[in-house]
Amino acid sequence: MKPLRKEDISQEVFDLYDYYVHNKINRRQFVEKLSVYAVGGLTVASLLSFITPNYINTLMVKPDDERLDSEYILYESPKGGGTIKGLLSKPDNTRGKLPGVIVVHENRGLNPYIEDVGRRTALDGFISLAPDALSPLGGYPGNDDAGRELQAKRDRNEMLEDFIAAFEYLKTHEHCDGNIGVVGFCFGGWIANMMAVKVPTLKAAVPFYGGQPTAEDAAQIKTPLLIQYAELDTRVNAGWPAYEDVLKANNVDFMVHFYEGVNHGFHNNSTPRYDEKAATLAWERTIAFFKERLK
């Protein structure tokens, strides 16, 4: 049997997966609904295997990359979860001060993909901090299904405080110049939006397919935004028109991009939702935005 390709999978399967990973349906329901699409040479097992994240073969920057100094650190989040673990990365032999970037995970903790994004960010000339909001519950458990179950046990506003505390930690780091931005994905996109609401000194925020703040919260934003959406992500995109209205009404400095023909999670190169062209362009825009704004 030939290996599955993204082109072999119907859009309904990707939509089902989106519902599953965002806790709209449980695993039993997901597998039952997936069986409808197991036709011809396809089996439920092959579909599950194909759509499950592959962290082994997809890392772009290895944990031991000699171009980086990358280590786990602990910091305190007194209004959130207490002691939080994070991956701190910077270019090797950094002697001066660099702008900082907080990298915020999806709804499953600090998995290998997000750690990789933290390292990629550092290679582009920043000091990055990728926190794990699952730290109070033992940290990312090694697989995404268990990670989602753990993260669902935490209050999202307390997790927001954990990332605000990461901003405060990075701001005073000896190798950070105090100019800090945030990039987040899915749940992390909501965090990026909300940090723009809550942290007046945040210099830039890049939410990827993130939930939008309420109109009342959005009216408080002063931080420049680069907002990235997937065209096929109707669930998240439904909140954009109201968000746009508030941003325009309050003269917020923002840019928005909708990437044609791609799904929620298109930047995550460990799953078949990944779209290399869109992800590359979105990341180039992200780094350019940070280099322009974090100074």
HELIX and SHEET records of a PDB file:
HELIX    1   1 LYS A    6  ASP A    8  5                                   3    
HELIX    2   2 GLN A   11  VAL A   21  1                                  11    
HELIX    3   3 ARG A   27  LEU A   34  1                                   8    
HELIX    4   4 SER A   35  TYR A   37  5                                   3    
HELIX    5   5 VAL A   44  ILE A   51  1                                   8    
HELIX    6   6 PRO A  112  LEU A  123  1                                  12    
HELIX    7   7 SER A  135  LEU A  137  5                                   3    
HELIX    8   8 ASP A  144  GLN A  151  1                                   8    
HELIX    9   9 ARG A  156  LYS A  171  1                                  16    
HELIX   10  10 PHE A  187  LYS A  198  1                                  12    
HELIX   11  11 ALA A  215  ALA A  218  1                                   4    
HELIX   12  12 THR A  234  ASN A  237  1                                   4    
HELIX   13  13 TRP A  240  ALA A  249  1                                  10    
HELIX   14  14 GLU A  276  ARG A  293  1                                  18    
SHEET    1   A 6 LEU A  68  SER A  77  0                                        
SHEET    2   A 6 GLY A  82  PRO A  91 -1                                        
SHEET    3   A 6 ILE A 127  ASP A 132 -1                                        
SHEET    4   A 6 LEU A  98  VAL A 104  1                                        
SHEET    5   A 6 CYS A 176  PHE A 185  1                                        
SHEET    6   A 6 ALA A 204  PHE A 208  1                                        
SHEET    1   B 2 LEU A 225  ALA A 230  0                                        
SHEET    2   B 2 PHE A 254  TYR A 259  1                                        
END                                                                             
